[in-house]
Amino acid sequence: MFPECLLFLFLLSQSLEKVEIRGVTSFPESQIEGLLEPYFGSEVDSSLIEKLAAEILDFYGNRGFPFVSVRPEYLRKSREGMTLVLRVEEGKPVVISGLRFVGSEKTKRDVLLRFFRDEGKLFSLARLREEIAEANSSGYVEVLGFSVDTSGGRSDLVIALEEKRVNSADGALLYDQRRKNLGGYLEVGAPNLMGTGRSLALSYRRVSLGEQKFELRYREPWIFGTDFYTEGEIFYHFAESLFIKRSVCARVGLKRKIEFYIGEKYEDNVDMGGNERESNFLSLLGFKAERFSGAYLPRRGISLKSEVQVSGTKQSGFLFAGWRFPGSGRLNLSFRVDLRFVRKKGG
């Protein structure tokens, strides 16, 4: 990336004392030089120069300059250490005229525009990285890269995508010859239903011993084009002569950097052995928050989830916290805490 002759001239492993910026820039040179002060005192090598260049590229990229270039001119040696002279060519600031998506065949453009809201705005590398991370977290698209096309008098942001094959269907039919009974299962999953971002999941199981289990989940991600969403769940579990468990749940939430939701849930549990029945209407309140560094390969960050369920006879809830951070080499370390409680009146 940089001329290696700079390093061969100074193989004395001296530390960096100062960085000087050359070139015509829209920002005071002292402001850029001050950005690099945390690196002063570090040993001068090729990796350090690349880190300094990356800081400058991010500085300009977050302020509307996608075509900035950084080139080292020379190293100056003194008793105190090394002075590195960098030449910066910032290019022109860019306001995004429009967006083009390459590689998207099924996912509708309106869905992709929910992730990328750059049209008419000054180019920002930090904002774009957050948008890429959000798109990748959807599970049905993966961002491969981006570029800015300034041909034709426009400044279009071009996003290269790869759509994941996430829709699935699986099933089997079983026959119990001894009991002369049919059983089996069917599972259908559509996290990106017809390219709309809506999700649908269905699961049905029946075993020959008189047990049935059914689950249905649906999510509408953007109500009337807003950041509000709604989702619902239906659950039914029947075991002959043992129990019946039924529940219906509906939630409405707002998803931004932190996701909040409220909802109502009805539970009906019947114990056939003891001839007992318990029914509850539960009010739900919860939040979710995730923050990971790295748009393409999230490695470091934190995940928080919490929910409280309250009714006239029962209170329950959980708190989940997870941390993930990189170790040495290819090793990734993670740590999690999961706390749950259930309390009944009179118990």
C-alpha beads as a LAMMPS data file, in Angstrom:
LAMMPS data file: protein, C-alpha beads

347 atoms
346 bonds

1 atom types
1 bond types

-500.0 500.0 xlo xhi
-500.0 500.0 ylo yhi
-500.0 500.0 zlo zhi

Masses

1 110.0

Atoms # bond

1 1 1 0.000 0.000 0.000
2 1 1 2.826 2.414 0.798
3 1 1 6.380 2.824 -0.537
4 1 1 8.534 0.310 1.300
5 1 1 11.617 2.508 0.790
6 1 1 10.352 4.704 3.627
7 1 1 10.822 1.831 6.035
8 1 1 14.168 0.617 4.727
9 1 1 15.673 4.066 5.338
10 1 1 14.678 3.956 8.993
11 1 1 15.076 0.491 10.438
12 1 1 16.042 1.830 13.833
13 1 1 12.627 1.065 15.406
14 1 1 12.114 4.630 16.550
15 1 1 8.769 5.820 17.859
16 1 1 6.408 8.239 16.143
17 1 1 6.683 11.779 17.490
18 1 1 4.535 13.781 15.083
19 1 1 2.420 13.621 11.918
20 1 1 2.317 16.475 9.409
21 1 1 -0.475 16.799 6.851
22 1 1 0.190 18.239 3.391
23 1 1 -2.256 19.046 0.623
24 1 1 -5.304 21.261 0.169
25 1 1 -8.004 20.223 2.630
26 1 1 -11.358 21.577 3.798
27 1 1 -10.367 21.079 7.431
28 1 1 -7.544 22.610 9.479
29 1 1 -4.427 20.475 9.296
30 1 1 -4.116 20.766 13.074
31 1 1 -7.544 19.097 13.459
32 1 1 -6.450 16.069 11.438
33 1 1 -3.068 15.904 13.148
34 1 1 -4.795 16.023 16.543
35 1 1 -6.908 13.038 15.507
36 1 1 -3.715 10.975 15.226
37 1 1 -2.190 11.954 18.578
38 1 1 -3.209 8.662 20.302
39 1 1 -0.723 6.896 18.015
40 1 1 2.216 9.092 19.023
41 1 1 4.878 7.069 20.786
42 1 1 4.093 3.909 18.801
43 1 1 6.826 2.112 16.899
44 1 1 6.915 3.145 13.245
45 1 1 6.154 0.272 10.875
46 1 1 3.889 -0.449 7.911
47 1 1 0.908 -1.414 10.087
48 1 1 1.080 1.884 11.981
49 1 1 1.085 3.865 8.734
50 1 1 -1.954 1.906 7.553
51 1 1 -3.774 2.642 10.824
52 1 1 -3.041 6.363 10.486
53 1 1 -4.304 6.337 6.909
54 1 1 -7.471 4.475 7.984
55 1 1 -8.182 7.138 10.633
56 1 1 -7.904 9.866 8.008
57 1 1 -10.067 7.952 5.524
58 1 1 -12.764 7.528 8.191
59 1 1 -12.509 11.201 9.174
60 1 1 -13.191 12.368 5.627
61 1 1 -15.589 9.543 4.803
62 1 1 -17.824 10.534 7.723
63 1 1 -17.909 14.120 6.417
64 1 1 -18.972 13.536 2.837
65 1 1 -15.682 12.732 1.065
66 1 1 -15.766 9.164 -0.353
67 1 1 -12.831 9.662 -2.754
68 1 1 -10.152 10.813 -0.316
69 1 1 -6.661 9.362 -0.775
70 1 1 -3.746 9.310 1.673
71 1 1 -0.119 8.920 0.597
72 1 1 3.032 9.036 2.772
73 1 1 5.670 11.407 1.419
74 1 1 8.625 10.901 3.732
75 1 1 9.835 10.243 7.270
76 1 1 11.943 12.782 9.091
77 1 1 14.220 11.594 11.864
78 1 1 15.144 13.551 14.980
79 1 1 16.420 12.811 18.451
80 1 1 12.887 12.783 19.827
81 1 1 11.581 10.315 17.240
82 1 1 10.074 10.146 13.772
83 1 1 7.925 12.715 11.989
84 1 1 5.697 11.227 9.298
85 1 1 4.546 13.498 6.473
86 1 1 1.279 12.450 4.796
87 1 1 -0.263 13.997 1.690
88 1 1 -4.057 14.068 1.634
89 1 1 -6.128 14.493 -1.529
90 1 1 -9.692 14.855 -0.334
91 1 1 -11.585 14.950 -3.632
92 1 1 -15.039 16.512 -3.746
93 1 1 -17.843 16.135 -1.202
94 1 1 -20.750 14.008 -2.396
95 1 1 -24.480 14.273 -1.797
96 1 1 -26.174 10.983 -2.682
97 1 1 -28.540 11.472 -5.640
98 1 1 -30.001 7.976 -5.561
99 1 1 -29.398 4.342 -4.699
100 1 1 -28.860 1.333 -6.942
101 1 1 -28.939 -2.251 -5.725
102 1 1 -26.986 -4.923 -7.578
103 1 1 -27.672 -8.616 -6.997
104 1 1 -31.184 -8.238 -5.574
105 1 1 -33.739 -10.276 -7.527
106 1 1 -36.488 -11.187 -5.040
107 1 1 -36.272 -8.622 -2.253
108 1 1 -38.317 -5.577 -3.185
109 1 1 -36.649 -2.196 -3.528
110 1 1 -38.952 -0.651 -0.903
111 1 1 -37.645 -3.182 1.627
112 1 1 -33.997 -2.394 0.855
113 1 1 -34.705 1.330 1.160
114 1 1 -35.824 0.667 4.749
115 1 1 -32.191 -0.203 5.511
116 1 1 -30.464 2.396 3.314
117 1 1 -31.819 5.929 3.785
118 1 1 -29.019 7.916 2.156
119 1 1 -30.810 9.548 -0.761
120 1 1 -30.480 13.332 -0.627
121 1 1 -27.986 13.185 2.252
122 1 1 -24.291 13.960 2.472
123 1 1 -22.225 10.777 2.163
124 1 1 -21.340 9.359 5.582
125 1 1 -19.191 6.275 6.027
126 1 1 -20.292 5.842 9.655
127 1 1 -23.991 5.944 8.739
128 1 1 -23.430 3.555 5.832
129 1 1 -21.671 1.044 8.088
130 1 1 -24.623 1.066 10.490
131 1 1 -27.023 0.547 7.584
132 1 1 -24.965 -2.371 6.273
133 1 1 -24.951 -3.971 9.726
134 1 1 -28.748 -3.577 9.947
135 1 1 -29.265 -5.084 6.487
136 1 1 -27.003 -8.032 7.288
137 1 1 -28.878 -8.648 10.545
138 1 1 -32.116 -9.161 8.578
139 1 1 -30.924 -12.668 7.744
140 1 1 -32.106 -12.633 4.115
141 1 1 -29.598 -10.282 2.439
142 1 1 -25.853 -9.835 2.804
143 1 1 -23.997 -6.712 1.669
144 1 1 -20.881 -7.554 -0.331
145 1 1 -19.639 -3.996 -0.870
146 1 1 -20.506 -0.504 -2.050
147 1 1 -19.254 2.220 -4.388
148 1 1 -20.172 5.741 -5.457
149 1 1 -20.899 6.254 -9.169
150 1 1 -20.527 9.889 -10.273
151 1 1 -21.070 9.331 -13.997
152 1 1 -23.853 11.117 -15.850
153 1 1 -23.852 14.114 -13.532
154 1 1 -25.245 12.067 -10.633
155 1 1 -23.781 10.655 -7.434
156 1 1 -25.420 7.268 -6.988
157 1 1 -24.631 4.950 -4.104
158 1 1 -24.308 1.430 -5.529
159 1 1 -24.890 -1.411 -3.049
160 1 1 -23.801 -4.929 -4.040
161 1 1 -25.993 -7.575 -2.387
162 1 1 -26.315 -11.308 -2.174
163 1 1 -29.715 -12.737 -1.319
164 1 1 -29.679 -15.688 1.037
165 1 1 -31.863 -18.728 0.506
166 1 1 -33.722 -18.604 3.784
167 1 1 -37.209 -19.825 2.843
168 1 1 -37.602 -23.501 3.693
169 1 1 -40.097 -26.347 3.889
170 1 1 -39.541 -29.733 5.469
171 1 1 -41.820 -32.610 6.386
172 1 1 -42.224 -36.338 6.864
173 1 1 -45.060 -38.847 7.204
174 1 1 -44.788 -41.674 9.730
175 1 1 -46.949 -44.755 10.240
176 1 1 -47.202 -46.749 13.470
177 1 1 -48.144 -50.259 12.397
178 1 1 -48.808 -51.464 15.943
179 1 1 -51.296 -48.702 16.789
180 1 1 -52.505 -48.293 13.186
181 1 1 -51.907 -44.569 13.472
182 1 1 -50.367 -41.873 11.263
183 1 1 -47.904 -39.285 12.470
184 1 1 -45.342 -36.895 11.103
185 1 1 -44.295 -33.289 10.988
186 1 1 -44.351 -30.237 8.729
187 1 1 -42.175 -27.136 9.094
188 1 1 -42.392 -24.059 6.868
189 1 1 -40.224 -20.971 7.268
190 1 1 -40.345 -17.772 5.200
191 1 1 -38.258 -14.982 6.808
192 1 1 -38.613 -12.892 3.627
193 1 1 -42.115 -13.717 2.442
194 1 1 -42.386 -12.901 -1.298
195 1 1 -39.532 -10.409 -0.949
196 1 1 -41.515 -8.116 1.367
197 1 1 -39.500 -8.551 4.577
198 1 1 -42.515 -10.134 6.264
199 1 1 -41.827 -13.388 8.088
200 1 1 -43.989 -16.470 8.515
201 1 1 -43.146 -19.681 10.371
202 1 1 -45.346 -22.738 10.812
203 1 1 -44.622 -25.981 12.621
204 1 1 -46.892 -28.997 13.132
205 1 1 -45.972 -32.319 14.746
206 1 1 -48.087 -35.370 15.445
207 1 1 -46.727 -38.527 17.028
208 1 1 -48.473 -41.850 17.265
209 1 1 -48.770 -41.747 21.067
210 1 1 -51.519 -39.152 20.868
211 1 1 -49.404 -36.012 21.047
212 1 1 -49.820 -32.984 18.786
213 1 1 -47.944 -29.709 18.694
214 1 1 -48.709 -26.657 16.532
215 1 1 -46.974 -23.263 16.303
216 1 1 -47.656 -20.315 13.999
217 1 1 -45.710 -17.035 13.997
218 1 1 -46.123 -13.970 11.772
219 1 1 -44.361 -10.595 11.703
220 1 1 -45.271 -7.416 9.833
221 1 1 -42.003 -5.420 9.961
222 1 1 -43.192 -1.940 8.936
223 1 1 -46.750 -0.818 9.675
224 1 1 -47.842 1.692 6.999
225 1 1 -44.202 2.279 6.083
226 1 1 -43.166 3.358 9.598
227 1 1 -40.642 1.868 12.029
228 1 1 -43.479 0.278 14.022
229 1 1 -44.008 -3.462 13.660
230 1 1 -46.523 -6.038 14.809
231 1 1 -46.176 -9.773 15.330
232 1 1 -48.347 -12.605 16.561
233 1 1 -47.959 -16.178 17.777
234 1 1 -50.360 -19.103 18.198
235 1 1 -49.270 -22.172 20.184
236 1 1 -51.094 -25.449 20.855
237 1 1 -49.696 -28.567 22.549
238 1 1 -51.858 -31.601 23.307
239 1 1 -50.777 -34.850 24.961
240 1 1 -53.519 -37.448 25.343
241 1 1 -54.614 -37.980 28.976
242 1 1 -51.831 -35.633 30.184
243 1 1 -52.254 -31.958 29.338
244 1 1 -53.394 -29.271 26.928
245 1 1 -51.390 -26.047 26.567
246 1 1 -52.680 -23.156 24.471
247 1 1 -51.539 -19.575 24.056
248 1 1 -52.132 -16.594 21.775
249 1 1 -49.810 -13.581 21.779
250 1 1 -49.773 -10.249 19.926
251 1 1 -47.126 -7.531 20.152
252 1 1 -46.609 -4.036 18.759
253 1 1 -43.171 -2.477 18.843
254 1 1 -40.864 0.246 17.609
255 1 1 -37.537 -0.862 16.188
256 1 1 -34.672 1.568 15.916
257 1 1 -31.270 1.343 17.579
258 1 1 -33.171 0.105 20.643
259 1 1 -36.327 -1.947 20.151
260 1 1 -39.290 -1.515 22.506
261 1 1 -42.525 -3.491 22.420
262 1 1 -45.764 -4.023 24.333
263 1 1 -48.281 -6.813 23.958
264 1 1 -50.939 -9.089 25.343
265 1 1 -50.780 -12.852 25.822
266 1 1 -53.447 -15.391 26.730
267 1 1 -52.383 -18.700 28.296
268 1 1 -54.621 -21.691 28.961
269 1 1 -53.111 -24.766 30.626
270 1 1 -55.160 -27.874 31.435
271 1 1 -53.754 -30.691 33.589
272 1 1 -55.847 -33.739 32.673
273 1 1 -54.262 -35.960 35.295
274 1 1 -55.118 -33.645 38.168
275 1 1 -58.198 -32.179 36.487
276 1 1 -56.858 -28.648 37.005
277 1 1 -56.975 -25.610 34.726
278 1 1 -55.106 -22.303 34.827
279 1 1 -55.863 -19.391 32.486
280 1 1 -54.142 -16.006 32.413
281 1 1 -54.149 -12.764 30.443
282 1 1 -50.618 -11.357 30.555
283 1 1 -49.421 -7.850 29.714
284 1 1 -46.000 -7.778 28.063
285 1 1 -43.334 -5.093 28.155
286 1 1 -39.861 -5.612 26.754
287 1 1 -36.857 -4.216 24.930
288 1 1 -33.956 -5.446 22.812
289 1 1 -30.673 -3.747 22.029
290 1 1 -27.642 -4.932 20.087
291 1 1 -24.459 -3.108 19.235
292 1 1 -21.644 -4.855 17.368
293 1 1 -18.611 -3.374 15.650
294 1 1 -17.892 -4.271 12.040
295 1 1 -20.528 -4.076 9.315
296 1 1 -19.453 -7.133 7.364
297 1 1 -18.205 -9.432 10.147
298 1 1 -19.535 -8.316 13.556
299 1 1 -17.082 -9.454 16.214
300 1 1 -17.175 -7.142 19.209
301 1 1 -20.295 -5.939 20.932
302 1 1 -23.109 -6.418 23.406
303 1 1 -26.643 -7.781 23.229
304 1 1 -29.377 -6.997 25.770
305 1 1 -32.893 -8.444 25.960
306 1 1 -35.517 -8.165 28.671
307 1 1 -39.220 -8.875 29.041
308 1 1 -41.705 -8.693 31.901
309 1 1 -45.075 -10.488 31.898
310 1 1 -47.693 -9.379 34.425
311 1 1 -51.202 -10.635 35.195
312 1 1 -53.508 -10.598 38.205
313 1 1 -52.126 -13.889 39.515
314 1 1 -48.676 -14.206 37.997
315 1 1 -45.531 -12.188 37.276
316 1 1 -42.598 -13.470 35.258
317 1 1 -39.722 -12.115 33.245
318 1 1 -36.185 -12.511 32.041
319 1 1 -33.039 -10.473 31.472
320 1 1 -30.421 -11.609 28.982
321 1 1 -27.040 -9.943 28.497
322 1 1 -24.361 -11.202 26.144
323 1 1 -20.897 -9.920 25.322
324 1 1 -18.768 -10.972 22.372
325 1 1 -15.207 -9.871 21.768
326 1 1 -12.285 -11.152 19.692
327 1 1 -9.422 -13.045 21.262
328 1 1 -6.105 -13.921 19.699
329 1 1 -5.921 -15.303 16.181
330 1 1 -9.224 -16.784 15.033
331 1 1 -10.542 -17.277 18.559
332 1 1 -13.729 -15.397 19.440
333 1 1 -14.792 -15.226 23.071
334 1 1 -18.306 -14.686 24.396
335 1 1 -19.936 -14.307 27.797
336 1 1 -23.625 -14.307 28.687
337 1 1 -25.900 -13.872 31.687
338 1 1 -29.494 -15.140 31.624
339 1 1 -31.735 -14.379 34.614
340 1 1 -35.378 -15.493 34.902
341 1 1 -38.063 -15.238 37.575
342 1 1 -41.630 -16.472 38.101
343 1 1 -43.851 -15.370 40.969
344 1 1 -47.443 -16.324 41.737
345 1 1 -49.741 -14.658 44.228
346 1 1 -50.070 -16.644 47.391
347 1 1 -47.021 -18.781 46.481

Bonds

1 1 1 2
2 1 2 3
3 1 3 4
4 1 4 5
5 1 5 6
6 1 6 7
7 1 7 8
8 1 8 9
9 1 9 10
10 1 10 11
11 1 11 12
12 1 12 13
13 1 13 14
14 1 14 15
15 1 15 16
16 1 16 17
17 1 17 18
18 1 18 19
19 1 19 20
20 1 20 21
21 1 21 22
22 1 22 23
23 1 23 24
24 1 24 25
25 1 25 26
26 1 26 27
27 1 27 28
28 1 28 29
29 1 29 30
30 1 30 31
31 1 31 32
32 1 32 33
33 1 33 34
34 1 34 35
35 1 35 36
36 1 36 37
37 1 37 38
38 1 38 39
39 1 39 40
40 1 40 41
41 1 41 42
42 1 42 43
43 1 43 44
44 1 44 45
45 1 45 46
46 1 46 47
47 1 47 48
48 1 48 49
49 1 49 50
50 1 50 51
51 1 51 52
52 1 52 53
53 1 53 54
54 1 54 55
55 1 55 56
56 1 56 57
57 1 57 58
58 1 58 59
59 1 59 60
60 1 60 61
61 1 61 62
62 1 62 63
63 1 63 64
64 1 64 65
65 1 65 66
66 1 66 67
67 1 67 68
68 1 68 69
69 1 69 70
70 1 70 71
71 1 71 72
72 1 72 73
73 1 73 74
74 1 74 75
75 1 75 76
76 1 76 77
77 1 77 78
78 1 78 79
79 1 79 80
80 1 80 81
81 1 81 82
82 1 82 83
83 1 83 84
84 1 84 85
85 1 85 86
86 1 86 87
87 1 87 88
88 1 88 89
89 1 89 90
90 1 90 91
91 1 91 92
92 1 92 93
93 1 93 94
94 1 94 95
95 1 95 96
96 1 96 97
97 1 97 98
98 1 98 99
99 1 99 100
100 1 100 101
101 1 101 102
102 1 102 103
103 1 103 104
104 1 104 105
105 1 105 106
106 1 106 107
107 1 107 108
108 1 108 109
109 1 109 110
110 1 110 111
111 1 111 112
112 1 112 113
113 1 113 114
114 1 114 115
115 1 115 116
116 1 116 117
117 1 117 118
118 1 118 119
119 1 119 120
120 1 120 121
121 1 121 122
122 1 122 123
123 1 123 124
124 1 124 125
125 1 125 126
126 1 126 127
127 1 127 128
128 1 128 129
129 1 129 130
130 1 130 131
131 1 131 132
132 1 132 133
133 1 133 134
134 1 134 135
135 1 135 136
136 1 136 137
137 1 137 138
138 1 138 139
139 1 139 140
140 1 140 141
141 1 141 142
142 1 142 143
143 1 143 144
144 1 144 145
145 1 145 146
146 1 146 147
147 1 147 148
148 1 148 149
149 1 149 150
150 1 150 151
151 1 151 152
152 1 152 153
153 1 153 154
154 1 154 155
155 1 155 156
156 1 156 157
157 1 157 158
158 1 158 159
159 1 159 160
160 1 160 161
161 1 161 162
162 1 162 163
163 1 163 164
164 1 164 165
165 1 165 166
166 1 166 167
167 1 167 168
168 1 168 169
169 1 169 170
170 1 170 171
171 1 171 172
172 1 172 173
173 1 173 174
174 1 174 175
175 1 175 176
176 1 176 177
177 1 177 178
178 1 178 179
179 1 179 180
180 1 180 181
181 1 181 182
182 1 182 183
183 1 183 184
184 1 184 185
185 1 185 186
186 1 186 187
187 1 187 188
188 1 188 189
189 1 189 190
190 1 190 191
191 1 191 192
192 1 192 193
193 1 193 194
194 1 194 195
195 1 195 196
196 1 196 197
197 1 197 198
198 1 198 199
199 1 199 200
200 1 200 201
201 1 201 202
202 1 202 203
203 1 203 204
204 1 204 205
205 1 205 206
206 1 206 207
207 1 207 208
208 1 208 209
209 1 209 210
210 1 210 211
211 1 211 212
212 1 212 213
213 1 213 214
214 1 214 215
215 1 215 216
216 1 216 217
217 1 217 218
218 1 218 219
219 1 219 220
220 1 220 221
221 1 221 222
222 1 222 223
223 1 223 224
224 1 224 225
225 1 225 226
226 1 226 227
227 1 227 228
228 1 228 229
229 1 229 230
230 1 230 231
231 1 231 232
232 1 232 233
233 1 233 234
234 1 234 235
235 1 235 236
236 1 236 237
237 1 237 238
238 1 238 239
239 1 239 240
240 1 240 241
241 1 241 242
242 1 242 243
243 1 243 244
244 1 244 245
245 1 245 246
246 1 246 247
247 1 247 248
248 1 248 249
249 1 249 250
250 1 250 251
251 1 251 252
252 1 252 253
253 1 253 254
254 1 254 255
255 1 255 256
256 1 256 257
257 1 257 258
258 1 258 259
259 1 259 260
260 1 260 261
261 1 261 262
262 1 262 263
263 1 263 264
264 1 264 265
265 1 265 266
266 1 266 267
267 1 267 268
268 1 268 269
269 1 269 270
270 1 270 271
271 1 271 272
272 1 272 273
273 1 273 274
274 1 274 275
275 1 275 276
276 1 276 277
277 1 277 278
278 1 278 279
279 1 279 280
280 1 280 281
281 1 281 282
282 1 282 283
283 1 283 284
284 1 284 285
285 1 285 286
286 1 286 287
287 1 287 288
288 1 288 289
289 1 289 290
290 1 290 291
291 1 291 292
292 1 292 293
293 1 293 294
294 1 294 295
295 1 295 296
296 1 296 297
297 1 297 298
298 1 298 299
299 1 299 300
300 1 300 301
301 1 301 302
302 1 302 303
303 1 303 304
304 1 304 305
305 1 305 306
306 1 306 307
307 1 307 308
308 1 308 309
309 1 309 310
310 1 310 311
311 1 311 312
312 1 312 313
313 1 313 314
314 1 314 315
315 1 315 316
316 1 316 317
317 1 317 318
318 1 318 319
319 1 319 320
320 1 320 321
321 1 321 322
322 1 322 323
323 1 323 324
324 1 324 325
325 1 325 326
326 1 326 327
327 1 327 328
328 1 328 329
329 1 329 330
330 1 330 331
331 1 331 332
332 1 332 333
333 1 333 334
334 1 334 335
335 1 335 336
336 1 336 337
337 1 337 338
338 1 338 339
339 1 339 340
340 1 340 341
341 1 341 342
342 1 342 343
343 1 343 344
344 1 344 345
345 1 345 346
346 1 346 347
